[in-house]
Amino acid sequence: ASIAQEDVKEGALSDPAAIVNRVAYADIYPGQQFTVADFSEATTAIPTRITGPERGISVAIDSAHGSLAHLGTGNYVDVYVGLAGSIRLLIPNVLVLSAPGAGGEGGANVVLQVKSADAPRVAYAADNGQLWLVLRPQIGASPTKPAVVNGAKLNATKGG
């Protein structure tokens, strides 16, 4: 849009190339003049990748329970918890916001994207039980059915 010279804000941007690989600090409205101060360098920091009711929660996972050698940022997992003699699906289809990467042995912290209402459930499960992260297919994953397995059900269940 054309703006009279006397109405142009100090630092106003006239070339769209000036904001390539940058993100806005706040909402942008129609007709608003952009200034250098309205944008920051693009970042991959976790707080910039979650919105609204989403939260990033860090949980300690060992390689036996989290497939750490195969788990990567951007993968989706089903989160299971072992508590009180049973294992149950805690949350299906959870985005991994940060993972240690290939070759991780021992344990590591993994950051999961969960709804704010699920964050305390994950925290409780991590502190009082054992978490398992089960990798989901990258494409075409079917929904995970809620399940509870204990000693009696384990003996009665057949794989499939």
MODELLER restraints for C-alpha pairs under 7 A, 6 or more apart:
rsr = mdl.restraints
at = mdl.atoms
rsr.add(forms.Gaussian(group=physical.xy_distance, feature=features.Distance(at['CA:11:A'], at['CA:35:A']), mean=5.09, stdev=0.5))
rsr.add(forms.Gaussian(group=physical.xy_distance, feature=features.Distance(at['CA:11:A'], at['CA:36:A']), mean=5.91, stdev=0.5))
rsr.add(forms.Gaussian(group=physical.xy_distance, feature=features.Distance(at['CA:12:A'], at['CA:33:A']), mean=6.42, stdev=0.5))
rsr.add(forms.Gaussian(group=physical.xy_distance, feature=features.Distance(at['CA:12:A'], at['CA:34:A']), mean=5.48, stdev=0.5))
rsr.add(forms.Gaussian(group=physical.xy_distance, feature=features.Distance(at['CA:12:A'], at['CA:35:A']), mean=4.18, stdev=0.5))
rsr.add(forms.Gaussian(group=physical.xy_distance, feature=features.Distance(at['CA:12:A'], at['CA:36:A']), mean=6.74, stdev=0.5))
rsr.add(forms.Gaussian(group=physical.xy_distance, feature=features.Distance(at['CA:13:A'], at['CA:34:A']), mean=5.59, stdev=0.5))
rsr.add(forms.Gaussian(group=physical.xy_distance, feature=features.Distance(at['CA:13:A'], at['CA:35:A']), mean=5.37, stdev=0.5))
rsr.add(forms.Gaussian(group=physical.xy_distance, feature=features.Distance(at['CA:13:A'], at['CA:36:A']), mean=6.73, stdev=0.5))
rsr.add(forms.Gaussian(group=physical.xy_distance, feature=features.Distance(at['CA:21:A'], at['CA:41:A']), mean=6.45, stdev=0.5))
rsr.add(forms.Gaussian(group=physical.xy_distance, feature=features.Distance(at['CA:21:A'], at['CA:42:A']), mean=5.38, stdev=0.5))
rsr.add(forms.Gaussian(group=physical.xy_distance, feature=features.Distance(at['CA:22:A'], at['CA:39:A']), mean=5.96, stdev=0.5))
rsr.add(forms.Gaussian(group=physical.xy_distance, feature=features.Distance(at['CA:22:A'], at['CA:40:A']), mean=5.36, stdev=0.5))
rsr.add(forms.Gaussian(group=physical.xy_distance, feature=features.Distance(at['CA:22:A'], at['CA:41:A']), mean=4.49, stdev=0.5))
rsr.add(forms.Gaussian(group=physical.xy_distance, feature=features.Distance(at['CA:22:A'], at['CA:42:A']), mean=4.51, stdev=0.5))
rsr.add(forms.Gaussian(group=physical.xy_distance, feature=features.Distance(at['CA:23:A'], at['CA:39:A']), mean=5.31, stdev=0.5))
rsr.add(forms.Gaussian(group=physical.xy_distance, feature=features.Distance(at['CA:23:A'], at['CA:40:A']), mean=5.45, stdev=0.5))
rsr.add(forms.Gaussian(group=physical.xy_distance, feature=features.Distance(at['CA:23:A'], at['CA:41:A']), mean=6.29, stdev=0.5))
rsr.add(forms.Gaussian(group=physical.xy_distance, feature=features.Distance(at['CA:23:A'], at['CA:42:A']), mean=5.35, stdev=0.5))
rsr.add(forms.Gaussian(group=physical.xy_distance, feature=features.Distance(at['CA:24:A'], at['CA:38:A']), mean=5.74, stdev=0.5))
rsr.add(forms.Gaussian(group=physical.xy_distance, feature=features.Distance(at['CA:24:A'], at['CA:39:A']), mean=4.42, stdev=0.5))
rsr.add(forms.Gaussian(group=physical.xy_distance, feature=features.Distance(at['CA:24:A'], at['CA:40:A']), mean=6.47, stdev=0.5))
rsr.add(forms.Gaussian(group=physical.xy_distance, feature=features.Distance(at['CA:25:A'], at['CA:38:A']), mean=5.75, stdev=0.5))
rsr.add(forms.Gaussian(group=physical.xy_distance, feature=features.Distance(at['CA:25:A'], at['CA:39:A']), mean=5.61, stdev=0.5))
rsr.add(forms.Gaussian(group=physical.xy_distance, feature=features.Distance(at['CA:25:A'], at['CA:40:A']), mean=6.80, stdev=0.5))
rsr.add(forms.Gaussian(group=physical.xy_distance, feature=features.Distance(at['CA:46:A'], at['CA:97:A']), mean=6.81, stdev=0.5))
rsr.add(forms.Gaussian(group=physical.xy_distance, feature=features.Distance(at['CA:53:A'], at['CA:115:A']), mean=5.56, stdev=0.5))
rsr.add(forms.Gaussian(group=physical.xy_distance, feature=features.Distance(at['CA:53:A'], at['CA:116:A']), mean=5.43, stdev=0.5))
rsr.add(forms.Gaussian(group=physical.xy_distance, feature=features.Distance(at['CA:54:A'], at['CA:113:A']), mean=6.42, stdev=0.5))
rsr.add(forms.Gaussian(group=physical.xy_distance, feature=features.Distance(at['CA:54:A'], at['CA:114:A']), mean=5.62, stdev=0.5))
rsr.add(forms.Gaussian(group=physical.xy_distance, feature=features.Distance(at['CA:54:A'], at['CA:115:A']), mean=4.60, stdev=0.5))
rsr.add(forms.Gaussian(group=physical.xy_distance, feature=features.Distance(at['CA:54:A'], at['CA:116:A']), mean=5.71, stdev=0.5))
rsr.add(forms.Gaussian(group=physical.xy_distance, feature=features.Distance(at['CA:55:A'], at['CA:113:A']), mean=5.58, stdev=0.5))
rsr.add(forms.Gaussian(group=physical.xy_distance, feature=features.Distance(at['CA:55:A'], at['CA:114:A']), mean=5.32, stdev=0.5))
rsr.add(forms.Gaussian(group=physical.xy_distance, feature=features.Distance(at['CA:55:A'], at['CA:115:A']), mean=5.84, stdev=0.5))
rsr.add(forms.Gaussian(group=physical.xy_distance, feature=features.Distance(at['CA:55:A'], at['CA:116:A']), mean=5.57, stdev=0.5))
rsr.add(forms.Gaussian(group=physical.xy_distance, feature=features.Distance(at['CA:56:A'], at['CA:111:A']), mean=5.92, stdev=0.5))
rsr.add(forms.Gaussian(group=physical.xy_distance, feature=features.Distance(at['CA:56:A'], at['CA:112:A']), mean=5.42, stdev=0.5))
rsr.add(forms.Gaussian(group=physical.xy_distance, feature=features.Distance(at['CA:56:A'], at['CA:113:A']), mean=4.68, stdev=0.5))
rsr.add(forms.Gaussian(group=physical.xy_distance, feature=features.Distance(at['CA:56:A'], at['CA:114:A']), mean=6.34, stdev=0.5))
rsr.add(forms.Gaussian(group=physical.xy_distance, feature=features.Distance(at['CA:57:A'], at['CA:111:A']), mean=5.26, stdev=0.5))
rsr.add(forms.Gaussian(group=physical.xy_distance, feature=features.Distance(at['CA:57:A'], at['CA:112:A']), mean=5.36, stdev=0.5))
rsr.add(forms.Gaussian(group=physical.xy_distance, feature=features.Distance(at['CA:57:A'], at['CA:113:A']), mean=6.62, stdev=0.5))
rsr.add(forms.Gaussian(group=physical.xy_distance, feature=features.Distance(at['CA:57:A'], at['CA:119:A']), mean=6.66, stdev=0.5))
rsr.add(forms.Gaussian(group=physical.xy_distance, feature=features.Distance(at['CA:58:A'], at['CA:109:A']), mean=6.01, stdev=0.5))
rsr.add(forms.Gaussian(group=physical.xy_distance, feature=features.Distance(at['CA:58:A'], at['CA:110:A']), mean=5.44, stdev=0.5))
rsr.add(forms.Gaussian(group=physical.xy_distance, feature=features.Distance(at['CA:58:A'], at['CA:111:A']), mean=4.19, stdev=0.5))
rsr.add(forms.Gaussian(group=physical.xy_distance, feature=features.Distance(at['CA:58:A'], at['CA:112:A']), mean=6.40, stdev=0.5))
rsr.add(forms.Gaussian(group=physical.xy_distance, feature=features.Distance(at['CA:59:A'], at['CA:109:A']), mean=5.33, stdev=0.5))
rsr.add(forms.Gaussian(group=physical.xy_distance, feature=features.Distance(at['CA:59:A'], at['CA:110:A']), mean=5.44, stdev=0.5))
rsr.add(forms.Gaussian(group=physical.xy_distance, feature=features.Distance(at['CA:59:A'], at['CA:111:A']), mean=6.36, stdev=0.5))
rsr.add(forms.Gaussian(group=physical.xy_distance, feature=features.Distance(at['CA:59:A'], at['CA:126:A']), mean=6.68, stdev=0.5))
rsr.add(forms.Gaussian(group=physical.xy_distance, feature=features.Distance(at['CA:60:A'], at['CA:107:A']), mean=6.82, stdev=0.5))
rsr.add(forms.Gaussian(group=physical.xy_distance, feature=features.Distance(at['CA:60:A'], at['CA:108:A']), mean=5.62, stdev=0.5))
rsr.add(forms.Gaussian(group=physical.xy_distance, feature=features.Distance(at['CA:60:A'], at['CA:109:A']), mean=4.39, stdev=0.5))
rsr.add(forms.Gaussian(group=physical.xy_distance, feature=features.Distance(at['CA:60:A'], at['CA:110:A']), mean=6.38, stdev=0.5))
rsr.add(forms.Gaussian(group=physical.xy_distance, feature=features.Distance(at['CA:61:A'], at['CA:107:A']), mean=5.50, stdev=0.5))
rsr.add(forms.Gaussian(group=physical.xy_distance, feature=features.Distance(at['CA:61:A'], at['CA:108:A']), mean=5.60, stdev=0.5))
rsr.add(forms.Gaussian(group=physical.xy_distance, feature=features.Distance(at['CA:61:A'], at['CA:109:A']), mean=6.06, stdev=0.5))
rsr.add(forms.Gaussian(group=physical.xy_distance, feature=features.Distance(at['CA:61:A'], at['CA:110:A']), mean=6.86, stdev=0.5))
rsr.add(forms.Gaussian(group=physical.xy_distance, feature=features.Distance(at['CA:62:A'], at['CA:106:A']), mean=5.63, stdev=0.5))
rsr.add(forms.Gaussian(group=physical.xy_distance, feature=features.Distance(at['CA:62:A'], at['CA:107:A']), mean=3.86, stdev=0.5))
rsr.add(forms.Gaussian(group=physical.xy_distance, feature=features.Distance(at['CA:62:A'], at['CA:108:A']), mean=6.31, stdev=0.5))
rsr.add(forms.Gaussian(group=physical.xy_distance, feature=features.Distance(at['CA:63:A'], at['CA:105:A']), mean=5.97, stdev=0.5))
rsr.add(forms.Gaussian(group=physical.xy_distance, feature=features.Distance(at['CA:63:A'], at['CA:106:A']), mean=5.63, stdev=0.5))
rsr.add(forms.Gaussian(group=physical.xy_distance, feature=features.Distance(at['CA:63:A'], at['CA:107:A']), mean=5.73, stdev=0.5))
rsr.add(forms.Gaussian(group=physical.xy_distance, feature=features.Distance(at['CA:65:A'], at['CA:131:A']), mean=6.85, stdev=0.5))
rsr.add(forms.Gaussian(group=physical.xy_distance, feature=features.Distance(at['CA:65:A'], at['CA:132:A']), mean=4.69, stdev=0.5))
rsr.add(forms.Gaussian(group=physical.xy_distance, feature=features.Distance(at['CA:65:A'], at['CA:133:A']), mean=6.31, stdev=0.5))
rsr.add(forms.Gaussian(group=physical.xy_distance, feature=features.Distance(at['CA:66:A'], at['CA:132:A']), mean=5.63, stdev=0.5))
rsr.add(forms.Gaussian(group=physical.xy_distance, feature=features.Distance(at['CA:66:A'], at['CA:133:A']), mean=4.68, stdev=0.5))
rsr.add(forms.Gaussian(group=physical.xy_distance, feature=features.Distance(at['CA:66:A'], at['CA:134:A']), mean=6.74, stdev=0.5))
rsr.add(forms.Gaussian(group=physical.xy_distance, feature=features.Distance(at['CA:68:A'], at['CA:101:A']), mean=6.98, stdev=0.5))
rsr.add(forms.Gaussian(group=physical.xy_distance, feature=features.Distance(at['CA:68:A'], at['CA:102:A']), mean=6.79, stdev=0.5))
rsr.add(forms.Gaussian(group=physical.xy_distance, feature=features.Distance(at['CA:68:A'], at['CA:104:A']), mean=5.80, stdev=0.5))
rsr.add(forms.Gaussian(group=physical.xy_distance, feature=features.Distance(at['CA:69:A'], at['CA:101:A']), mean=6.56, stdev=0.5))
rsr.add(forms.Gaussian(group=physical.xy_distance, feature=features.Distance(at['CA:69:A'], at['CA:102:A']), mean=4.35, stdev=0.5))
rsr.add(forms.Gaussian(group=physical.xy_distance, feature=features.Distance(at['CA:69:A'], at['CA:103:A']), mean=4.84, stdev=0.5))
rsr.add(forms.Gaussian(group=physical.xy_distance, feature=features.Distance(at['CA:69:A'], at['CA:104:A']), mean=5.37, stdev=0.5))
rsr.add(forms.Gaussian(group=physical.xy_distance, feature=features.Distance(at['CA:70:A'], at['CA:102:A']), mean=5.82, stdev=0.5))
rsr.add(forms.Gaussian(group=physical.xy_distance, feature=features.Distance(at['CA:71:A'], at['CA:99:A']), mean=6.49, stdev=0.5))
rsr.add(forms.Gaussian(group=physical.xy_distance, feature=features.Distance(at['CA:71:A'], at['CA:101:A']), mean=6.45, stdev=0.5))
rsr.add(forms.Gaussian(group=physical.xy_distance, feature=features.Distance(at['CA:72:A'], at['CA:99:A']), mean=5.21, stdev=0.5))
rsr.add(forms.Gaussian(group=physical.xy_distance, feature=features.Distance(at['CA:72:A'], at['CA:101:A']), mean=5.49, stdev=0.5))
rsr.add(forms.Gaussian(group=physical.xy_distance, feature=features.Distance(at['CA:73:A'], at['CA:96:A']), mean=5.31, stdev=0.5))
rsr.add(forms.Gaussian(group=physical.xy_distance, feature=features.Distance(at['CA:73:A'], at['CA:97:A']), mean=5.37, stdev=0.5))
rsr.add(forms.Gaussian(group=physical.xy_distance, feature=features.Distance(at['CA:73:A'], at['CA:98:A']), mean=4.77, stdev=0.5))
rsr.add(forms.Gaussian(group=physical.xy_distance, feature=features.Distance(at['CA:73:A'], at['CA:99:A']), mean=5.22, stdev=0.5))
rsr.add(forms.Gaussian(group=physical.xy_distance, feature=features.Distance(at['CA:74:A'], at['CA:95:A']), mean=6.23, stdev=0.5))
rsr.add(forms.Gaussian(group=physical.xy_distance, feature=features.Distance(at['CA:74:A'], at['CA:96:A']), mean=5.34, stdev=0.5))
rsr.add(forms.Gaussian(group=physical.xy_distance, feature=features.Distance(at['CA:74:A'], at['CA:97:A']), mean=6.11, stdev=0.5))
rsr.add(forms.Gaussian(group=physical.xy_distance, feature=features.Distance(at['CA:75:A'], at['CA:95:A']), mean=6.03, stdev=0.5))
rsr.add(forms.Gaussian(group=physical.xy_distance, feature=features.Distance(at['CA:75:A'], at['CA:96:A']), mean=5.46, stdev=0.5))
rsr.add(forms.Gaussian(group=physical.xy_distance, feature=features.Distance(at['CA:76:A'], at['CA:93:A']), mean=5.67, stdev=0.5))
rsr.add(forms.Gaussian(group=physical.xy_distance, feature=features.Distance(at['CA:76:A'], at['CA:94:A']), mean=5.23, stdev=0.5))
rsr.add(forms.Gaussian(group=physical.xy_distance, feature=features.Distance(at['CA:76:A'], at['CA:95:A']), mean=4.59, stdev=0.5))
rsr.add(forms.Gaussian(group=physical.xy_distance, feature=features.Distance(at['CA:76:A'], at['CA:96:A']), mean=5.95, stdev=0.5))
rsr.add(forms.Gaussian(group=physical.xy_distance, feature=features.Distance(at['CA:76:A'], at['CA:135:A']), mean=6.29, stdev=0.5))
rsr.add(forms.Gaussian(group=physical.xy_distance, feature=features.Distance(at['CA:76:A'], at['CA:136:A']), mean=5.61, stdev=0.5))
rsr.add(forms.Gaussian(group=physical.xy_distance, feature=features.Distance(at['CA:77:A'], at['CA:92:A']), mean=6.88, stdev=0.5))
rsr.add(forms.Gaussian(group=physical.xy_distance, feature=features.Distance(at['CA:77:A'], at['CA:93:A']), mean=5.37, stdev=0.5))
rsr.add(forms.Gaussian(group=physical.xy_distance, feature=features.Distance(at['CA:77:A'], at['CA:94:A']), mean=5.18, stdev=0.5))
rsr.add(forms.Gaussian(group=physical.xy_distance, feature=features.Distance(at['CA:77:A'], at['CA:95:A']), mean=6.61, stdev=0.5))
rsr.add(forms.Gaussian(group=physical.xy_distance, feature=features.Distance(at['CA:77:A'], at['CA:133:A']), mean=5.75, stdev=0.5))
rsr.add(forms.Gaussian(group=physical.xy_distance, feature=features.Distance(at['CA:77:A'], at['CA:134:A']), mean=5.15, stdev=0.5))
rsr.add(forms.Gaussian(group=physical.xy_distance, feature=features.Distance(at['CA:77:A'], at['CA:135:A']), mean=4.54, stdev=0.5))
rsr.add(forms.Gaussian(group=physical.xy_distance, feature=features.Distance(at['CA:77:A'], at['CA:136:A']), mean=5.24, stdev=0.5))
rsr.add(forms.Gaussian(group=physical.xy_distance, feature=features.Distance(at['CA:78:A'], at['CA:91:A']), mean=6.09, stdev=0.5))
rsr.add(forms.Gaussian(group=physical.xy_distance, feature=features.Distance(at['CA:78:A'], at['CA:92:A']), mean=4.29, stdev=0.5))
rsr.add(forms.Gaussian(group=physical.xy_distance, feature=features.Distance(at['CA:78:A'], at['CA:93:A']), mean=5.19, stdev=0.5))
rsr.add(forms.Gaussian(group=physical.xy_distance, feature=features.Distance(at['CA:78:A'], at['CA:94:A']), mean=6.13, stdev=0.5))
rsr.add(forms.Gaussian(group=physical.xy_distance, feature=features.Distance(at['CA:78:A'], at['CA:133:A']), mean=5.81, stdev=0.5))
rsr.add(forms.Gaussian(group=physical.xy_distance, feature=features.Distance(at['CA:78:A'], at['CA:134:A']), mean=5.09, stdev=0.5))
rsr.add(forms.Gaussian(group=physical.xy_distance, feature=features.Distance(at['CA:78:A'], at['CA:135:A']), mean=6.62, stdev=0.5))
rsr.add(forms.Gaussian(group=physical.xy_distance, feature=features.Distance(at['CA:78:A'], at['CA:136:A']), mean=6.92, stdev=0.5))
rsr.add(forms.Gaussian(group=physical.xy_distance, feature=features.Distance(at['CA:79:A'], at['CA:89:A']), mean=6.19, stdev=0.5))
rsr.add(forms.Gaussian(group=physical.xy_distance, feature=features.Distance(at['CA:79:A'], at['CA:90:A']), mean=5.51, stdev=0.5))
rsr.add(forms.Gaussian(group=physical.xy_distance, feature=features.Distance(at['CA:79:A'], at['CA:91:A']), mean=5.20, stdev=0.5))
rsr.add(forms.Gaussian(group=physical.xy_distance, feature=features.Distance(at['CA:79:A'], at['CA:92:A']), mean=6.04, stdev=0.5))
rsr.add(forms.Gaussian(group=physical.xy_distance, feature=features.Distance(at['CA:79:A'], at['CA:131:A']), mean=6.83, stdev=0.5))
rsr.add(forms.Gaussian(group=physical.xy_distance, feature=features.Distance(at['CA:79:A'], at['CA:132:A']), mean=5.82, stdev=0.5))
rsr.add(forms.Gaussian(group=physical.xy_distance, feature=features.Distance(at['CA:79:A'], at['CA:133:A']), mean=4.93, stdev=0.5))
rsr.add(forms.Gaussian(group=physical.xy_distance, feature=features.Distance(at['CA:79:A'], at['CA:134:A']), mean=6.48, stdev=0.5))
rsr.add(forms.Gaussian(group=physical.xy_distance, feature=features.Distance(at['CA:80:A'], at['CA:87:A']), mean=6.72, stdev=0.5))
rsr.add(forms.Gaussian(group=physical.xy_distance, feature=features.Distance(at['CA:80:A'], at['CA:88:A']), mean=5.52, stdev=0.5))
rsr.add(forms.Gaussian(group=physical.xy_distance, feature=features.Distance(at['CA:80:A'], at['CA:89:A']), mean=4.41, stdev=0.5))
rsr.add(forms.Gaussian(group=physical.xy_distance, feature=features.Distance(at['CA:80:A'], at['CA:90:A']), mean=5.03, stdev=0.5))
rsr.add(forms.Gaussian(group=physical.xy_distance, feature=features.Distance(at['CA:80:A'], at['CA:131:A']), mean=5.69, stdev=0.5))
rsr.add(forms.Gaussian(group=physical.xy_distance, feature=features.Distance(at['CA:80:A'], at['CA:132:A']), mean=5.05, stdev=0.5))
rsr.add(forms.Gaussian(group=physical.xy_distance, feature=features.Distance(at['CA:80:A'], at['CA:133:A']), mean=6.52, stdev=0.5))
rsr.add(forms.Gaussian(group=physical.xy_distance, feature=features.Distance(at['CA:81:A'], at['CA:87:A']), mean=5.52, stdev=0.5))
rsr.add(forms.Gaussian(group=physical.xy_distance, feature=features.Distance(at['CA:81:A'], at['CA:88:A']), mean=5.58, stdev=0.5))
rsr.add(forms.Gaussian(group=physical.xy_distance, feature=features.Distance(at['CA:81:A'], at['CA:89:A']), mean=6.50, stdev=0.5))
rsr.add(forms.Gaussian(group=physical.xy_distance, feature=features.Distance(at['CA:81:A'], at['CA:90:A']), mean=6.08, stdev=0.5))
rsr.add(forms.Gaussian(group=physical.xy_distance, feature=features.Distance(at['CA:81:A'], at['CA:125:A']), mean=6.28, stdev=0.5))
rsr.add(forms.Gaussian(group=physical.xy_distance, feature=features.Distance(at['CA:81:A'], at['CA:129:A']), mean=6.40, stdev=0.5))
rsr.add(forms.Gaussian(group=physical.xy_distance, feature=features.Distance(at['CA:81:A'], at['CA:130:A']), mean=5.52, stdev=0.5))
rsr.add(forms.Gaussian(group=physical.xy_distance, feature=features.Distance(at['CA:81:A'], at['CA:131:A']), mean=4.60, stdev=0.5))
rsr.add(forms.Gaussian(group=physical.xy_distance, feature=features.Distance(at['CA:81:A'], at['CA:132:A']), mean=6.26, stdev=0.5))
rsr.add(forms.Gaussian(group=physical.xy_distance, feature=features.Distance(at['CA:82:A'], at['CA:88:A']), mean=6.58, stdev=0.5))
rsr.add(forms.Gaussian(group=physical.xy_distance, feature=features.Distance(at['CA:82:A'], at['CA:129:A']), mean=5.37, stdev=0.5))
rsr.add(forms.Gaussian(group=physical.xy_distance, feature=features.Distance(at['CA:82:A'], at['CA:130:A']), mean=4.98, stdev=0.5))
rsr.add(forms.Gaussian(group=physical.xy_distance, feature=features.Distance(at['CA:82:A'], at['CA:131:A']), mean=6.49, stdev=0.5))
rsr.add(forms.Gaussian(group=physical.xy_distance, feature=features.Distance(at['CA:83:A'], at['CA:129:A']), mean=5.01, stdev=0.5))
rsr.add(forms.Gaussian(group=physical.xy_distance, feature=features.Distance(at['CA:85:A'], at['CA:150:A']), mean=6.22, stdev=0.5))
rsr.add(forms.Gaussian(group=physical.xy_distance, feature=features.Distance(at['CA:86:A'], at['CA:148:A']), mean=6.58, stdev=0.5))
rsr.add(forms.Gaussian(group=physical.xy_distance, feature=features.Distance(at['CA:86:A'], at['CA:149:A']), mean=5.46, stdev=0.5))
rsr.add(forms.Gaussian(group=physical.xy_distance, feature=features.Distance(at['CA:86:A'], at['CA:150:A']), mean=4.40, stdev=0.5))
rsr.add(forms.Gaussian(group=physical.xy_distance, feature=features.Distance(at['CA:87:A'], at['CA:148:A']), mean=5.66, stdev=0.5))
rsr.add(forms.Gaussian(group=physical.xy_distance, feature=features.Distance(at['CA:87:A'], at['CA:149:A']), mean=5.21, stdev=0.5))
rsr.add(forms.Gaussian(group=physical.xy_distance, feature=features.Distance(at['CA:87:A'], at['CA:150:A']), mean=6.48, stdev=0.5))
rsr.add(forms.Gaussian(group=physical.xy_distance, feature=features.Distance(at['CA:88:A'], at['CA:147:A']), mean=5.61, stdev=0.5))
rsr.add(forms.Gaussian(group=physical.xy_distance, feature=features.Distance(at['CA:88:A'], at['CA:148:A']), mean=4.36, stdev=0.5))
rsr.add(forms.Gaussian(group=physical.xy_distance, feature=features.Distance(at['CA:88:A'], at['CA:149:A']), mean=6.36, stdev=0.5))
rsr.add(forms.Gaussian(group=physical.xy_distance, feature=features.Distance(at['CA:89:A'], at['CA:146:A']), mean=5.57, stdev=0.5))
rsr.add(forms.Gaussian(group=physical.xy_distance, feature=features.Distance(at['CA:89:A'], at['CA:147:A']), mean=5.90, stdev=0.5))
rsr.add(forms.Gaussian(group=physical.xy_distance, feature=features.Distance(at['CA:89:A'], at['CA:148:A']), mean=6.94, stdev=0.5))
rsr.add(forms.Gaussian(group=physical.xy_distance, feature=features.Distance(at['CA:92:A'], at['CA:144:A']), mean=6.27, stdev=0.5))
rsr.add(forms.Gaussian(group=physical.xy_distance, feature=features.Distance(at['CA:94:A'], at['CA:112:A']), mean=6.68, stdev=0.5))
rsr.add(forms.Gaussian(group=physical.xy_distance, feature=features.Distance(at['CA:94:A'], at['CA:113:A']), mean=6.27, stdev=0.5))
rsr.add(forms.Gaussian(group=physical.xy_distance, feature=features.Distance(at['CA:94:A'], at['CA:114:A']), mean=6.74, stdev=0.5))
rsr.add(forms.Gaussian(group=physical.xy_distance, feature=features.Distance(at['CA:95:A'], at['CA:112:A']), mean=5.92, stdev=0.5))
rsr.add(forms.Gaussian(group=physical.xy_distance, feature=features.Distance(at['CA:95:A'], at['CA:113:A']), mean=5.36, stdev=0.5))
rsr.add(forms.Gaussian(group=physical.xy_distance, feature=features.Distance(at['CA:96:A'], at['CA:111:A']), mean=6.06, stdev=0.5))
rsr.add(forms.Gaussian(group=physical.xy_distance, feature=features.Distance(at['CA:96:A'], at['CA:112:A']), mean=4.72, stdev=0.5))
rsr.add(forms.Gaussian(group=physical.xy_distance, feature=features.Distance(at['CA:96:A'], at['CA:113:A']), mean=6.30, stdev=0.5))
rsr.add(forms.Gaussian(group=physical.xy_distance, feature=features.Distance(at['CA:97:A'], at['CA:111:A']), mean=5.32, stdev=0.5))
rsr.add(forms.Gaussian(group=physical.xy_distance, feature=features.Distance(at['CA:97:A'], at['CA:112:A']), mean=5.46, stdev=0.5))
rsr.add(forms.Gaussian(group=physical.xy_distance, feature=features.Distance(at['CA:97:A'], at['CA:113:A']), mean=6.19, stdev=0.5))
rsr.add(forms.Gaussian(group=physical.xy_distance, feature=features.Distance(at['CA:98:A'], at['CA:110:A']), mean=5.68, stdev=0.5))
rsr.add(forms.Gaussian(group=physical.xy_distance, feature=features.Distance(at['CA:98:A'], at['CA:111:A']), mean=4.95, stdev=0.5))
rsr.add(forms.Gaussian(group=physical.xy_distance, feature=features.Distance(at['CA:99:A'], at['CA:110:A']), mean=4.92, stdev=0.5))
rsr.add(forms.Gaussian(group=physical.xy_distance, feature=features.Distance(at['CA:99:A'], at['CA:111:A']), mean=6.71, stdev=0.5))
rsr.add(forms.Gaussian(group=physical.xy_distance, feature=features.Distance(at['CA:100:A'], at['CA:108:A']), mean=6.46, stdev=0.5))
rsr.add(forms.Gaussian(group=physical.xy_distance, feature=features.Distance(at['CA:100:A'], at['CA:110:A']), mean=6.99, stdev=0.5))
rsr.add(forms.Gaussian(group=physical.xy_distance, feature=features.Distance(at['CA:125:A'], at['CA:131:A']), mean=6.93, stdev=0.5))
